[in-house]
Amino acid sequence: MTTTVPLPLAPTADAGCCTPERAPAVTPDTAQDLARTFKALADPARVQLLATVAASPDAEACVCDLTAPVGLSQPTVSHHLKILVEAGLLHREQRGRWAYYRLVPDAVAALAGALTAVTAADD
Amino acid sequence: MTTTVPLPLAPTADAGCCTPERAPAVTPDTAQDLARTFKALADPARVQLLATVAASPDAEACVCDLTAPVGLSQPTVSHHLKILVEAGLLHREQRGRWAYYRLVPDAVAALAGALTAVTAADD
């Protein structure tokens, strides 16, 4: 015969009262979206590329001008840029021979806002 | 006899003038640090855990109250929490049987600030 041990659903005595302990603070969908975007930035070269595009005139740069700052080959840089585009952080436009990448400020601001909301929840 | 091909130090004709094209907008060390922290958040469970801890009273939660919100086993939750601690986003304190995790607001704010700086560079 086996007995089932109930999970500790109720807060322990020394935990704060009145907390919706079991409610996740963000929805699974939101967490999935945020994690996907954070993953796009989980590489130093991609952080440098995003910052370099952002610091370019009109927040736009030709891929031909992005290889030197990060010290990587153009195929590697293009691979990293593709990930940033797929994450919605950069917009890509082909002009003749070269691809140009432009910052999507709203996407970066939304990510910063999500982090700020986390600290704002601390009250 | 070999000849060396100079790297394109000067901006190309159709690039904006006066841009330090070859200077990375963030230092390699900063990019490395940021990427490492973003990597800690590149998982939906970790995003949910960080947000749930942040939304707890005093931005602190017992690991025993964190398994239900994310619907994962305690070893898995502990693994994810360890990554958040190593990234400096949470502080861990053992109290008797249970580990308690507290938000490190400055670390989250620094990350948000780095993203805000990226958008601010767009001028």
gemmi code that builds the backbone of each chain (N, CA, C; Angstrom):
import gemmi

chains = {
    "A": [
        ("MET", (0.847, -1.202, 0.000), (0.000, 0.000, 0.000), (0.879, 1.248, 0.000)),
        ("THR", (0.538, 2.194, -0.836), (1.310, 3.438, -0.889), (0.453, 4.604, -0.402)),
        ("THR", (1.089, 5.572, 0.158), (0.368, 6.793, 0.553), (0.883, 7.937, -0.311)),
        ("THR", (0.005, 8.831, -0.647), (0.434, 9.987, -1.429), (0.737, 11.140, -0.480)),
        ("VAL", (1.837, 11.784, -0.734), (2.225, 12.933, 0.088), (1.731, 14.193, -0.620)),
        ("PRO", (0.875, 14.976, 0.039), (0.379, 16.178, -0.631), (1.492, 17.186, -0.860)),
        ("LEU", (1.423, 17.854, -1.989), (2.397, 18.913, -2.270), (2.104, 20.113, -1.378)),
        ("PRO", (3.110, 20.848, -0.981), (2.880, 22.011, -0.120), (2.241, 23.155, -0.908)),
        ("LEU", (0.920, 23.080, -1.037), (0.219, 24.103, -1.814), (0.106, 25.421, -1.062)),
        ("ALA", (0.015, 25.316, 0.266), (-0.144, 26.535, 1.055), (1.224, 27.112, 1.401)),
        ("PRO", (1.294, 28.429, 1.514), (2.562, 29.034, 1.921), (2.975, 28.502, 3.289)),
        ("THR", (4.271, 28.434, 3.522), (4.746, 28.023, 4.830), (4.527, 29.163, 5.818)),
        ("ALA", (4.636, 28.829, 7.102), (4.313, 29.801, 8.141), (5.141, 31.076, 8.023)),
        ("ASP", (6.391, 30.924, 7.617), (7.233, 32.111, 7.592), (7.264, 32.781, 6.207)),
        ("ALA", (6.435, 32.292, 5.300), (6.323, 32.986, 4.015), (5.335, 34.123, 4.182)),
        ("GLY", (5.375, 35.097, 3.282), (4.447, 36.212, 3.365), (3.017, 35.723, 3.164)),
        ("CYS", (2.075, 36.408, 3.782), (0.682, 36.032, 3.593), (0.160, 36.624, 2.299)),
        ("CYS", (-0.964, 36.173, 1.879), (-1.739, 36.828, 0.821), (-1.077, 36.795, -0.553)),
        ("THR", (-0.044, 36.014, -0.732), (0.646, 35.990, -2.011), (0.026, 34.926, -2.916)),
        ("PRO", (-0.270, 35.262, -4.142), (-0.726, 34.222, -5.068), (0.470, 33.375, -5.483)),
        ("GLU", (0.916, 32.528, -4.559), (2.179, 31.807, -4.736), (2.195, 30.967, -6.010)),
        ("ARG", (1.032, 30.482, -6.405), (1.020, 29.526, -7.499), (0.763, 30.186, -8.855)),
        ("ALA", (0.500, 31.485, -8.857), (0.249, 32.147, -10.134), (1.565, 32.621, -10.742)),
        ("PRO", (1.890, 32.160, -11.955), (3.109, 32.689, -12.569), (2.962, 34.172, -12.845)),
        ("ALA", (4.056, 34.920, -12.667), (3.993, 36.378, -12.778), (3.888, 36.829, -14.228)),
        ("VAL", (4.303, 35.989, -15.154), (4.102, 36.289, -16.586), (3.458, 35.059, -17.219)),
        ("THR", (2.703, 35.282, -18.269), (2.048, 34.153, -18.935), (3.107, 33.309, -19.655)),
        ("PRO", (2.806, 32.027, -19.861), (3.757, 31.181, -20.595), (4.103, 31.740, -21.978)),
        ("ASP", (3.104, 32.297, -22.658), (3.359, 32.846, -23.998), (4.331, 34.023, -23.939)),
        ("THR", (4.105, 34.905, -22.966), (4.997, 36.064, -22.819), (6.406, 35.603, -22.459)),
        ("ALA", (6.493, 34.644, -21.549), (7.805, 34.127, -21.144), (8.530, 33.522, -22.342)),
        ("GLN", (7.768, 32.821, -23.173), (8.344, 32.191, -24.377), (8.889, 33.264, -25.331)),
        ("ASP", (8.092, 34.301, -25.546), (8.512, 35.387, -26.448), (9.758, 36.095, -25.916)),
        ("LEU", (9.729, 36.420, -24.621), (10.871, 37.123, -24.028), (12.128, 36.261, -24.089)),
        ("ALA", (11.977, 34.981, -23.747), (13.137, 34.080, -23.746), (13.736, 33.961, -25.141)),
        ("ARG", (12.873, 33.926, -26.148), (13.351, 33.818, -27.525), (14.173, 35.060, -27.902)),
        ("THR", (13.690, 36.219, -27.479), (14.415, 37.454, -27.802), (15.724, 37.538, -27.016)),
        ("PHE", (15.667, 37.158, -25.734), (16.902, 37.162, -24.936), (17.929, 36.210, -25.549)),
        ("LYS", (17.444, 35.092, -26.090), (18.362, 34.120, -26.697), (19.100, 34.740, -27.889)),
        ("ALA", (18.398, 35.606, -28.614), (19.033, 36.275, -29.756), (20.183, 37.171, -29.290)),
        ("LEU", (20.126, 37.597, -28.035), (21.172, 38.484, -27.498), (22.179, 37.732, -26.628)),
        ("ALA", (22.062, 36.414, -26.607), (22.912, 35.596, -25.735), (24.241, 35.260, -26.396)),
        ("ASP", (24.756, 36.179, -27.180), (26.031, 35.983, -27.865), (26.725, 37.340, -27.960)),
        ("PRO", (27.994, 37.418, -27.547), (28.682, 38.715, -27.531), (28.720, 39.382, -28.899)),
        ("ALA", (28.893, 38.607, -29.963), (28.953, 39.204, -31.301), (27.616, 39.853, -31.646)),
        ("ARG", (26.522, 39.226, -31.235), (25.207, 39.796, -31.561), (24.935, 41.046, -30.731)),
        ("VAL", (25.411, 41.061, -29.497), (25.284, 42.282, -28.685), (26.062, 43.413, -29.348)),
        ("GLN", (27.278, 43.113, -29.797), (28.094, 44.138, -30.454), (27.465, 44.611, -31.766)),
        ("LEU", (26.922, 43.663, -32.525), (26.304, 44.032, -33.803), (25.085, 44.924, -33.577)),
        ("LEU", (24.249, 44.555, -32.619), (23.057, 45.370, -32.341), (23.476, 46.774, -31.913)),
        ("ALA", (24.453, 46.856, -31.027), (24.905, 48.158, -30.531), (25.547, 48.971, -31.648)),
        ("THR", (26.275, 48.303, -32.535), (26.953, 49.013, -33.630), (25.942, 49.538, -34.644)),
        ("VAL", (24.931, 48.729, -34.971), (23.871, 49.207, -35.872), (23.159, 50.391, -35.224)),
        ("ALA", (22.847, 50.267, -33.936), (22.119, 51.325, -33.224), (22.915, 52.631, -33.214)),
        ("ALA", (24.238, 52.518, -33.143), (25.087, 53.712, -33.054), (25.419, 54.285, -34.430)),
        ("SER", (24.984, 53.620, -35.493), (25.248, 54.104, -36.857), (24.265, 55.225, -37.202)),
        ("PRO", (24.599, 56.038, -38.211), (23.674, 57.107, -38.614), (22.317, 56.515, -39.003)),
        ("ASP", (21.255, 57.130, -38.493), (19.888, 56.631, -38.728), (19.704, 55.200, -38.220)),
        ("ALA", (20.553, 54.782, -37.304), (20.480, 53.430, -36.732), (20.422, 52.374, -37.824)),
        ("GLU", (21.228, 52.595, -38.868), (21.246, 51.666, -40.004), (22.680, 51.454, -40.460)),
        ("ALA", (22.999, 50.230, -40.835), (24.358, 49.949, -41.294), (24.346, 48.873, -42.373)),
        ("CYS", (25.298, 49.011, -43.291), (25.519, 48.006, -44.336), (26.306, 46.848, -43.714)),
        ("VAL", (25.958, 45.642, -44.119), (26.687, 44.482, -43.599), (28.182, 44.639, -43.889)),
        ("CYS", (28.503, 45.362, -44.981), (29.907, 45.555, -45.365), (30.675, 46.382, -44.336)),
        ("ASP", (29.952, 47.136, -43.517), (30.596, 47.947, -42.487), (30.535, 47.302, -41.103)),
        ("LEU", (29.991, 46.102, -41.035), (29.787, 45.479, -39.721), (30.765, 44.350, -39.413)),
        ("THR", (31.522, 43.940, -40.417), (32.439, 42.825, -40.159), (33.647, 43.277, -39.338)),
        ("ALA", (34.202, 44.436, -39.702), (35.408, 44.906, -39.011), (35.188, 45.145, -37.514)),
        ("PRO", (34.078, 45.815, -37.116), (33.921, 46.096, -35.688), (33.906, 44.839, -34.812)),
        ("VAL", (33.363, 43.744, -35.336), (33.287, 42.537, -34.503), (34.403, 41.548, -34.809)),
        ("GLY", (35.173, 41.837, -35.879), (36.318, 40.989, -36.184), (35.950, 39.585, -36.601)),
        ("LEU", (34.831, 39.470, -37.306), (34.392, 38.150, -37.769), (34.205, 38.183, -39.279)),
        ("SER", (34.158, 37.020, -39.895), (33.967, 36.948, -41.345), (32.555, 37.386, -41.707)),
        ("GLN", (32.372, 37.778, -42.965), (31.035, 38.243, -43.355), (29.964, 37.149, -43.250)),
        ("PRO", (30.248, 35.911, -43.638), (29.219, 34.872, -43.457), (28.798, 34.708, -41.995)),
        ("THR", (29.781, 34.784, -41.102), (29.466, 34.653, -39.671), (28.635, 35.839, -39.192)),
        ("VAL", (29.040, 37.033, -39.633), (28.285, 38.231, -39.265), (26.854, 38.140, -39.814)),
        ("SER", (26.723, 37.697, -41.074), (25.392, 37.573, -41.674), (24.531, 36.567, -40.896)),
        ("HIS", (25.146, 35.511, -40.439), (24.429, 34.516, -39.625), (23.901, 35.150, -38.339)),
        ("HIS", (24.760, 35.899, -37.662), (24.333, 36.549, -36.415), (23.241, 37.592, -36.691)),
        ("LEU", (23.402, 38.340, -37.791), (22.410, 39.365, -38.129), (21.053, 38.720, -38.431)),
        ("LYS", (21.088, 37.558, -39.074), (19.834, 36.843, -39.396), (19.066, 36.516, -38.104)),
        ("ILE", (19.813, 36.111, -37.090), (19.180, 35.772, -35.804), (18.552, 37.019, -35.175)),
        ("LEU", (19.251, 38.149, -35.295), (18.702, 39.401, -34.749), (17.467, 39.848, -35.525)),
        ("VAL", (17.478, 39.610, -36.842), (16.312, 39.946, -37.668), (15.133, 39.039, -37.290)),
        ("GLU", (15.402, 37.756, -37.158), (14.331, 36.805, -36.807), (13.730, 37.127, -35.433)),
        ("ALA", (14.540, 37.688, -34.554), (14.044, 38.063, -33.228), (13.294, 39.388, -33.258)),
        ("GLY", (13.301, 40.044, -34.425), (12.572, 41.307, -34.560), (13.334, 42.519, -34.070)),
        ("LEU", (14.622, 42.329, -33.754), (15.406, 43.444, -33.213), (16.025, 44.305, -34.320)),
        ("LEU", (16.237, 43.703, -35.483), (16.748, 44.435, -36.638), (15.835, 44.186, -37.831)),
        ("HIS", (15.806, 45.161, -38.734), (15.080, 45.005, -40.002), (16.120, 44.941, -41.116)),
        ("ARG", (15.952, 44.013, -42.061), (16.926, 43.834, -43.140), (16.348, 44.307, -44.462)),
        ("GLU", (17.166, 45.024, -45.210), (16.741, 45.454, -46.544), (17.887, 45.255, -47.527)),
        ("GLN", (17.611, 44.571, -48.607), (18.636, 44.345, -49.631), (18.648, 45.531, -50.589)),
        ("ARG", (19.842, 46.090, -50.807), (19.977, 47.186, -51.778), (21.136, 46.842, -52.685)),
        ("GLY", (20.787, 46.355, -53.864), (21.828, 45.944, -54.792), (22.638, 44.817, -54.186)),
        ("ARG", (23.936, 45.023, -54.130), (24.811, 43.938, -53.670), (24.737, 43.716, -52.160)),
        ("TRP", (24.432, 44.784, -51.426), (24.577, 44.709, -49.971), (23.243, 44.683, -49.217)),
        ("ALA", (23.283, 44.047, -48.082), (22.130, 44.076, -47.187), (22.364, 45.164, -46.138)),
        ("TYR", (21.315, 45.919, -45.854), (21.371, 46.965, -44.829), (20.499, 46.557, -43.654)),
        ("TYR", (20.984, 46.854, -42.475), (20.276, 46.461, -41.252), (19.937, 47.703, -40.445)),
        ("ARG", (18.678, 47.766, -40.050), (18.206, 48.930, -39.306), (17.637, 48.466, -37.956)),
        ("LEU", (17.946, 49.223, -36.930), (17.423, 48.915, -35.599), (15.896, 49.019, -35.574)),
        ("VAL", (15.252, 48.126, -34.846), (13.813, 48.242, -34.575), (13.696, 48.720, -33.118)),
        ("PRO", (13.699, 50.056, -32.918), (13.796, 50.588, -31.546), (12.667, 50.097, -30.640)),
        ("ASP", (11.460, 49.956, -31.207), (10.335, 49.523, -30.376), (10.566, 48.134, -29.779)),
        ("ALA", (11.203, 47.260, -30.561), (11.438, 45.897, -30.072), (12.438, 45.907, -28.915)),
        ("VAL", (13.487, 46.731, -29.068), (14.497, 46.826, -28.000), (13.876, 47.491, -26.769)),
        ("ALA", (13.066, 48.527, -27.024), (12.418, 49.224, -25.902), (11.450, 48.292, -25.169)),
        ("ALA", (10.762, 47.435, -25.914), (9.824, 46.501, -25.286), (10.557, 45.529, -24.367)),
        ("LEU", (11.733, 45.118, -24.807), (12.536, 44.199, -24.001), (13.017, 44.898, -22.724)),
        ("ALA", (13.491, 46.128, -22.886), (13.913, 46.909, -21.719), (12.727, 47.117, -20.776)),
        ("GLY", (11.550, 47.383, -21.368), (10.349, 47.584, -20.559), (9.964, 46.355, -19.763)),
        ("ALA", (10.146, 45.189, -20.362), (9.821, 43.936, -19.658), (10.732, 43.768, -18.442)),
        ("LEU", (11.997, 44.137, -18.599), (12.934, 44.035, -17.474), (12.612, 45.077, -16.407)),
        ("THR", (12.258, 46.266, -16.843), (11.896, 47.317, -15.887), (10.652, 46.905, -15.102)),
        ("ALA", (9.722, 46.230, -15.786), (8.505, 45.766, -15.112), (8.836, 44.757, -14.023)),
        ("VAL", (9.873, 43.961, -14.262), (10.288, 42.976, -13.251), (10.738, 43.688, -11.984)),
        ("THR", (11.564, 44.721, -12.153), (12.044, 45.426, -10.958), (10.914, 46.235, -10.330)),
        ("ALA", (9.976, 46.730, -11.161), (8.858, 47.512, -10.621), (7.925, 46.636, -9.796)),
        ("ALA", (7.951, 45.309, -10.062), (7.085, 44.400, -9.300), (7.578, 44.254, -7.865)),
        ("ASP", (8.817, 44.689, -7.645), (9.436, 44.619, -6.316), (8.956, 45.799, -5.471)),
        ("ASP", (7.774, 45.649, -4.881), (7.290, 46.729, -4.006), (6.590, 46.168, -2.772)),
    ],
    "B": [
        ("MET", (56.508, 36.949, -53.441), (56.248, 38.232, -52.775), (54.756, 38.378, -52.523)),
        ("THR", (54.433, 38.779, -51.352), (53.012, 38.973, -51.035), (52.738, 40.448, -50.788)),
        ("THR", (51.532, 40.827, -51.085), (51.118, 42.197, -50.776), (50.041, 42.130, -49.713)),
        ("THR", (50.008, 43.088, -48.862), (48.951, 43.128, -47.847), (47.829, 44.023, -48.334)),
        ("VAL", (46.642, 43.550, -48.165), (45.473, 44.327, -48.559), (44.979, 45.087, -47.339)),
        ("PRO", (44.962, 46.414, -47.429), (44.519, 47.170, -46.246), (43.041, 46.925, -45.959)),
        ("LEU", (42.728, 46.881, -44.710), (41.313, 46.769, -44.321), (40.622, 48.098, -44.630)),
        ("PRO", (39.348, 48.059, -44.934), (38.640, 49.309, -45.256), (38.449, 50.170, -44.022)),
        ("LEU", (39.469, 50.980, -43.750), (39.419, 51.796, -42.531), (38.452, 52.970, -42.670)),
        ("ALA", (38.358, 53.486, -43.912), (37.495, 54.650, -44.123), (36.081, 54.185, -44.488)),
        ("PRO", (35.078, 54.978, -44.124), (33.712, 54.642, -44.535), (33.623, 54.617, -46.054)),
        ("THR", (32.731, 53.815, -46.585), (32.532, 53.794, -48.031), (31.795, 55.049, -48.444)),
        ("ALA", (31.799, 55.329, -49.751), (31.256, 56.590, -50.257), (29.789, 56.775, -49.869)),
        ("ASP", (29.024, 55.695, -49.906), (27.592, 55.854, -49.639), (27.236, 55.636, -48.170)),
        ("ALA", (28.232, 55.463, -47.356), (27.947, 55.375, -45.919), (27.925, 56.802, -45.361)),
        ("GLY", (27.324, 56.975, -44.208), (27.291, 58.299, -43.606), (28.701, 58.746, -43.280)),
        ("CYS", (28.891, 60.041, -43.279), (30.221, 60.536, -42.959), (30.431, 60.493, -41.459)),
        ("CYS", (31.637, 60.637, -41.078), (31.983, 60.889, -39.681), (31.668, 59.725, -38.735)),
        ("THR", (31.332, 58.590, -39.270), (30.990, 57.469, -38.403), (32.233, 56.649, -38.087)),
        ("PRO", (32.490, 56.352, -36.841), (33.596, 55.453, -36.531), (33.173, 54.028, -36.863)),
        ("GLU", (33.161, 53.725, -38.169), (32.589, 52.456, -38.632), (33.241, 51.247, -37.974)),
        ("ARG", (34.542, 51.370, -37.706), (35.240, 50.179, -37.245), (35.275, 50.060, -35.729)),
        ("ALA", (34.783, 51.054, -35.036), (34.787, 50.978, -33.583), (33.539, 50.259, -33.095)),
        ("PRO", (33.698, 49.163, -32.376), (32.505, 48.524, -31.829), (31.829, 49.451, -30.827)),
        ("ALA", (30.497, 49.428, -30.819), (29.756, 50.355, -29.972), (29.831, 49.959, -28.498)),
        ("VAL", (30.130, 48.710, -28.223), (30.378, 48.288, -26.841), (31.700, 47.523, -26.830)),
        ("THR", (32.367, 47.545, -25.711), (33.643, 46.839, -25.628), (33.384, 45.326, -25.624)),
        ("PRO", (34.371, 44.554, -26.055), (34.204, 43.090, -26.028), (33.850, 42.563, -24.638)),
        ("ASP", (34.457, 43.135, -23.599), (34.168, 42.671, -22.235), (32.716, 42.934, -21.857)),
        ("THR", (32.235, 44.133, -22.201), (30.839, 44.464, -21.888), (29.895, 43.561, -22.668)),
        ("ALA", (30.205, 43.361, -23.941), (29.364, 42.484, -24.769), (29.321, 41.072, -24.192)),
        ("GLN", (30.459, 40.622, -23.713), (30.548, 39.275, -23.110), (29.673, 39.189, -21.860)),
        ("ASP", (29.773, 40.200, -21.016), (28.983, 40.224, -19.780), (27.490, 40.262, -20.080)),
        ("LEU", (27.106, 41.151, -21.004), (25.689, 41.278, -21.345), (25.165, 39.971, -21.948)),
        ("ALA", (25.931, 39.400, -22.861), (25.496, 38.162, -23.520), (25.309, 37.043, -22.501)),
        ("ARG", (26.195, 36.985, -21.526), (26.104, 35.950, -20.497), (24.814, 36.120, -19.689)),
        ("THR", (24.485, 37.370, -19.375), (23.264, 37.613, -18.594), (22.024, 37.336, -19.441)),
        ("PHE", (22.059, 37.769, -20.706), (20.925, 37.483, -21.591), (20.725, 35.972, -21.727)),
        ("LYS", (21.822, 35.241, -21.762), (21.727, 33.781, -21.892), (20.985, 33.169, -20.701)),
        ("ALA", (21.202, 33.758, -19.529), (20.503, 33.268, -18.331), (18.999, 33.451, -18.461)),
        ("LEU", (18.584, 34.396, -19.292), (17.153, 34.676, -19.470), (16.614, 34.069, -20.764)),
        ("ALA", (17.444, 33.279, -21.431), (17.050, 32.712, -22.726), (16.270, 31.413, -22.571)),
        ("ASP", (15.471, 31.335, -21.526), (14.657, 30.143, -21.272), (13.355, 30.596, -20.609)),
        ("PRO", (12.215, 30.149, -21.129), (10.929, 30.628, -20.607), (10.751, 30.351, -19.106)),
        ("ALA", (11.235, 29.204, -18.647), (11.091, 28.890, -17.225), (11.863, 29.888, -16.374)),
        ("ARG", (13.028, 30.281, -16.841), (13.834, 31.227, -16.058), (13.211, 32.623, -16.073)),
        ("VAL", (12.610, 33.000, -17.199), (11.896, 34.285, -17.245), (10.748, 34.253, -16.237)),
        ("GLN", (10.007, 33.155, -16.219), (8.886, 33.043, -15.279), (9.363, 33.036, -13.830)),
        ("LEU", (10.463, 32.337, -13.579), (10.977, 32.278, -12.205), (11.435, 33.660, -11.735)),
        ("LEU", (12.153, 34.365, -12.580), (12.620, 35.703, -12.203), (11.419, 36.612, -11.912)),
        ("ALA", (10.427, 36.564, -12.798), (9.248, 37.420, -12.623), (8.459, 37.020, -11.377)),
        ("THR", (8.395, 35.728, -11.089), (7.645, 35.265, -9.929), (8.349, 35.660, -8.629)),
        ("VAL", (9.661, 35.529, -8.604), (10.412, 35.981, -7.420), (10.223, 37.487, -7.246)),
        ("ALA", (10.334, 38.230, -8.345), (10.208, 39.694, -8.278), (8.843, 40.115, -7.756)),
        ("ALA", (7.807, 39.341, -8.087), (6.440, 39.699, -7.696), (6.085, 39.187, -6.297)),
        ("SER", (6.999, 38.470, -5.665), (6.752, 37.946, -4.321), (7.004, 39.048, -3.282)),
        ("PRO", (6.448, 38.875, -2.075), (6.672, 39.888, -1.032), (8.174, 40.070, -0.782)),
        ("ASP", (8.608, 41.308, -0.730), (10.028, 41.630, -0.557), (10.886, 41.057, -1.683)),
        ("ALA", (10.259, 40.757, -2.813), (10.973, 40.203, -3.975), (11.806, 38.992, -3.588)),
        ("GLU", (11.209, 38.164, -2.729), (11.904, 36.976, -2.244), (10.936, 35.803, -2.197)),
        ("ALA", (11.418, 34.625, -2.562), (10.548, 33.441, -2.539), (11.338, 32.196, -2.188)),
        ("CYS", (10.636, 31.296, -1.491), (11.198, 29.984, -1.162), (11.105, 29.101, -2.407)),
        ("VAL", (12.122, 28.287, -2.625), (12.077, 27.374, -3.776), (10.833, 26.490, -3.701)),
        ("CYS", (10.370, 26.233, -2.476), (9.189, 25.377, -2.301), (7.929, 26.018, -2.873)),
        ("ASP", (7.938, 27.330, -3.044), (6.779, 28.034, -3.615), (6.956, 28.354, -5.096)),
        ("LEU", (8.060, 27.902, -5.665), (8.351, 28.274, -7.059), (8.120, 27.139, -8.056)),
        ("THR", (7.919, 25.929, -7.550), (7.746, 24.809, -8.482), (6.369, 24.857, -9.149)),
        ("ALA", (5.325, 25.113, -8.347), (3.964, 25.111, -8.893), (3.760, 26.156, -9.992)),
        ("PRO", (4.190, 27.410, -9.807), (3.935, 28.411, -10.849), (4.493, 28.035, -12.213)),
        ("VAL", (5.632, 27.361, -12.231), (6.224, 27.042, -13.535), (5.929, 25.608, -13.974)),
        ("GLY", (5.323, 24.832, -13.067), (4.919, 23.474, -13.443), (6.080, 22.542, -13.741)),
        ("LEU", (7.179, 22.740, -13.008), (8.353, 21.885, -13.210), (8.747, 21.243, -11.879)),
        ("SER", (9.544, 20.199, -11.951), (9.989, 19.519, -10.731), (10.958, 20.411, -9.966)),
        ("GLN", (11.107, 20.118, -8.673), (11.995, 20.967, -7.879), (13.455, 20.903, -8.329)),
        ("PRO", (13.974, 19.725, -8.697), (15.365, 19.721, -9.203), (15.541, 20.592, -10.446)),
        ("THR", (14.539, 20.545, -11.329), (14.624, 21.359, -12.548), (14.557, 22.848, -12.207)),
        ("VAL", (13.650, 23.187, -11.297), (13.527, 24.583, -10.869), (14.829, 25.042, -10.204)),
        ("SER", (15.404, 24.184, -9.371), (16.660, 24.539, -8.694), (17.781, 24.759, -9.703)),
        ("HIS", (17.789, 23.943, -10.743), (18.791, 24.102, -11.813), (18.646, 25.479, -12.480)),
        ("HIS", (17.411, 25.824, -12.811), (17.188, 27.125, -13.461), (17.544, 28.276, -12.512)),
        ("LEU", (17.178, 28.129, -11.240), (17.479, 29.186, -10.267), (18.986, 29.373, -10.108)),
        ("LYS", (19.720, 28.263, -10.160), (21.182, 28.316, -10.037), (21.772, 29.182, -11.164)),
        ("ILE", (21.222, 29.018, -12.360), (21.709, 29.801, -13.514), (21.414, 31.296, -13.303)),
        ("LEU", (20.243, 31.591, -12.743), (19.885, 32.990, -12.479), (20.774, 33.580, -11.380)),
        ("VAL", (21.134, 32.749, -10.398), (22.036, 33.204, -9.335), (23.428, 33.461, -9.909)),
        ("GLU", (23.915, 32.524, -10.726), (25.254, 32.675, -11.322), (25.326, 33.913, -12.215)),
        ("ALA", (24.190, 34.285, -12.798), (24.158, 35.479, -13.649), (24.037, 36.753, -12.822)),
        ("GLY", (23.867, 36.581, -11.509), (23.781, 37.758, -10.638), (22.400, 38.377, -10.559)),
        ("LEU", (21.400, 37.703, -11.134), (20.048, 38.273, -11.157), (19.270, 37.930, -9.887)),
        ("LEU", (19.631, 36.825, -9.252), (19.006, 36.433, -7.981), (20.092, 36.169, -6.953)),
        ("HIS", (19.724, 36.378, -5.691), (20.615, 36.038, -4.575), (20.006, 34.851, -3.842)),
        ("ARG", (20.815, 33.846, -3.504), (20.322, 32.638, -2.852), (20.752, 32.598, -1.391)),
        ("GLU", (19.810, 32.226, -0.531), (20.138, 32.067, 0.888), (19.484, 30.799, 1.417)),
        ("GLN", (20.281, 29.953, 2.032), (19.748, 28.716, 2.610), (19.233, 29.009, 4.016)),
        ("ARG", (17.980, 28.607, 4.294), (17.432, 28.758, 5.648), (16.830, 27.424, 6.042)),
        ("GLY", (17.587, 26.693, 6.851), (17.126, 25.369, 7.237), (17.010, 24.476, 6.021)),
        ("ARG", (15.838, 23.913, 5.836), (15.641, 22.953, 4.758), (15.566, 23.608, 3.384)),
        ("TRP", (15.075, 24.845, 3.369), (14.755, 25.457, 2.081), (15.737, 26.563, 1.674)),
        ("ALA", (15.865, 26.718, 0.379), (16.626, 27.843, -0.183), (15.653, 28.951, -0.548)),
        ("TYR", (16.034, 30.177, -0.227), (15.232, 31.354, -0.577), (15.985, 32.175, -1.619)),
        ("TYR", (15.219, 32.692, -2.549), (15.800, 33.459, -3.661), (15.234, 34.862, -3.649)),
        ("ARG", (16.148, 35.812, -3.732), (15.766, 37.224, -3.701), (16.254, 37.919, -4.977)),
        ("LEU", (15.411, 38.771, -5.514), (15.778, 39.532, -6.711), (16.955, 40.458, -6.419)),
        ("VAL", (17.849, 40.598, -7.390), (18.904, 41.617, -7.320), (18.482, 42.735, -8.283)),
        ("PRO", (17.698, 43.695, -7.770), (17.097, 44.701, -8.666), (18.126, 45.466, -9.491)),
        ("ASP", (19.284, 45.760, -8.885), (20.300, 46.531, -9.613), (20.777, 45.794, -10.869)),
        ("ALA", (20.875, 44.463, -10.767), (21.364, 43.688, -11.912), (20.339, 43.717, -13.045)),
        ("VAL", (19.066, 43.594, -12.683), (18.012, 43.632, -13.704), (17.938, 45.039, -14.300)),
        ("ALA", (18.058, 46.040, -13.433), (18.004, 47.428, -13.903), (19.184, 47.734, -14.828)),
        ("ALA", (20.350, 47.172, -14.520), (21.525, 47.396, -15.370), (21.312, 46.815, -16.766)),
        ("LEU", (20.662, 45.663, -16.798), (20.382, 45.022, -18.089), (19.388, 45.865, -18.887)),
        ("ALA", (18.339, 46.322, -18.204), (17.357, 47.196, -18.864), (18.042, 48.465, -19.351)),
        ("GLY", (18.950, 48.987, -18.531), (19.664, 50.208, -18.893), (20.543, 50.021, -20.124)),
        ("ALA", (21.154, 48.852, -20.243), (21.995, 48.569, -21.416), (21.144, 48.566, -22.681)),
        ("LEU", (19.935, 48.014, -22.574), (19.039, 47.999, -23.743), (18.541, 49.404, -24.064)),
        ("THR", (18.242, 50.157, -23.031), (17.782, 51.536, -23.248), (18.886, 52.360, -23.900)),
        ("ALA", (20.127, 52.101, -23.508), (21.269, 52.817, -24.101), (21.370, 52.515, -25.583)),
        ("VAL", (21.019, 51.288, -25.966), (21.056, 50.926, -27.394), (20.069, 51.784, -28.177)),
        ("THR", (18.863, 51.925, -27.659), (17.866, 52.723, -28.384), (18.229, 54.212, -28.312)),
        ("ALA", (18.842, 54.624, -27.207), (19.233, 56.031, -27.064), (20.336, 56.394, -28.051)),
        ("ALA", (21.099, 55.393, -28.484), (22.180, 55.650, -29.433), (21.626, 56.012, -30.804)),
        ("ASP", (20.332, 55.724, -31.010), (19.665, 56.017, -32.273), (19.242, 57.497, -32.303)),
        ("ASP", (20.192, 58.341, -32.669), (19.840, 59.770, -32.761), (20.516, 60.419, -33.937)),
    ],
}
model = gemmi.Model(1)
for chain_id, residues in chains.items():
    chain = gemmi.Chain(chain_id)
    for i, (resn, *xyz) in enumerate(residues, 1):
        res = gemmi.Residue()
        res.name, res.seqid = resn, gemmi.SeqId(i, " ")
        for name, pos in zip(("N", "CA", "C"), xyz):
            atom = gemmi.Atom()
            atom.name, atom.element = name, gemmi.Element(name[0])
            atom.pos, atom.b_iso = gemmi.Position(*pos), 0.0
            res.add_atom(atom)
        chain.add_residue(res)
    model.add_chain(chain)
structure = gemmi.Structure()
structure.add_model(model)
structure.setup_entities()
